[in-house]
Amino acid sequence: MQVVTTSFTNKTTSQKSHLRHRLTLLVFITAALNPIADTEKVAFSAEKTNPPNIVFILADDMGYGDLACYDRKDIRTPHIDRLAAQGVRFTHHYANGAECTPTRTAFLTGRYQQWVGGLECAIGTGNVGRYDDAIRLRETHDLGLPVEEQTIVRLLKQSGYATAISGKWHLGYEPKFAPHRHGFDKTFYCIGGGMDYFHYLDTIAGYNLFQDGQPIRREGYFTDLMTDEAINFVKKQSADKPFFLYLPYTTPHAPFQGPDDYTPDPLPLDSPLQNQSKAPPQTYIAMIEHMDKRIGDMLRVLDEKKISNNTVIIFASDNGGTRSARNAPFSGYKGQTYEGGIRVPAIVRWPSVVPAGKVSTQPCLTFDFTASIARIAGVQAAKDKPFEGIDIIDHVARQADNIERTLYWRKPRGNTIWRGLRQGRWKYVSVSQQDKMKEHLFDLETDKQEKNDLKSNPQHSQKFEQLKLLFLQWEKKTRENRRGRPSK
């Protein structure tokens, strides 16, 4: 079955009419040349002369196995499950980073976060640099995503999209890094890595609820507030202008508070609910189920506006789960480059373009969605900063065969550096601490839990050395001109 997809840029009325005529002609030509083509899907693409709307939903610290559609039995997520049933569910999708900030950087820039510098590790609470480059940038008030960086948001805005973020930012505390400076028309966000869901204070009593670079006062559960803001944004959009909505939830990141856990005073700064590794199980479940409920409210608005068929919805997580999560069937946790720290759930729904009810085993990364969004919207990256992902949505729309790729991870914090590389079935993992290093080679086809280290196996020693060399070459290239590097 061939699925025809089309990229669009802004058109005048006459241009749109001309394009509609050409697309209609294309339908008849395609049908004539390929009588077994799926004419319903061809016709869908021809009819949609306006670019599709795009909604990118990002969970925070959600484990690979934290959804019902990923085999969690004690949790109900009917609305996310419905997205999976109506679209494609990925079983080999990876976050670009093992923590929040790096993945968000890679998504917005469409490139490995290592190119930017200082954002390979989550920015610490209160604007703290957590490794050498980040510490140096913090000292000069430069710890964040520079506005000079190319972002998919700015490209979309320049092409005519209305743009909004409602949720977690975590790409810089300084006003110069605020999301409205990166191309977002509407912003409503948690500025840091996490906050009290009712009082918006972090673990050092810093206030985190912002809009357009300024703190604002609101009342309510943050999951509700950010979803309501997003829904209001969608309701105000006109039919003749596409929109991009970035909806990065803080759920299920600590502190662990469900929608019914309001207290008159903020959580104590040393509350055990702030401990990422020790969530009360029922609270953790309540947080995810409520996020799912609010995602359902968003989907209902798209249906009511009759724009669901022309809206691409992407769901993913920013990194693997903490010890409070279910990362099964994998080992490892957030912050590590074992599978449990980086392999995450992901779903794409685009009716009549992406096939429904399919499962993709294609290895892919967060920034592959960036490349897809660019193609769908008809925007291009600058020649000196090309997108590094593949067009994963086109890949699953065509139901193409899996392709072998080489994927990379690097996450420093303090004196510890986690590294990872996947190529086909093979996985290289290392963790170094000052002058000590542990390295591993795993065969993911036979050892998904990464328990059987093949590094010292004579049959695989050449593969180990090959992958290690590939990683070192990539590491040197991407970090050579980064911000925050030591001055010569």
ABEGO torsion letter per residue (X at the ends): XBBBBBBBBBBBAAAAAAAAAAAAAAAAAAAAABAABBAAAAAAAAABABBBBBBBBBBBGBBAAABAAAGBAABBBAAAAAAAAABBBBAABBBABABAAAAAAAAAAGBBAAAAEGAABBBBBGGBBABAAAAAAAAAGABEBBAABBBAAAAAAAAGBBBBBBEBAGAEABAAABAAAAGBABBBBBABABBBAAAGBBAAGBBABBBGGBBBBBBEBAAAAAAAAAAAAAAABBAABBBBBBBBBAOABOBBBBAAABBABBBBAABAAABAABBBAAAAAAAAAAAAAAAAAAAAAAAAAGAAAABBBBBBBABBBBAABBAOABBEBBGBABAAAABBBBBBBBBGABBBGBBBABBBBAAAAAAAAAAAAGBBBBAABBBABBBAAAAAAAGBBBBBBBBBBBBBBEABBBBBBBBEABBBBBBBBEABBBBBBBBAAABAAGABBAAABAAAAAAAAAAAAAAAAAAAAAAAABBGBBBX
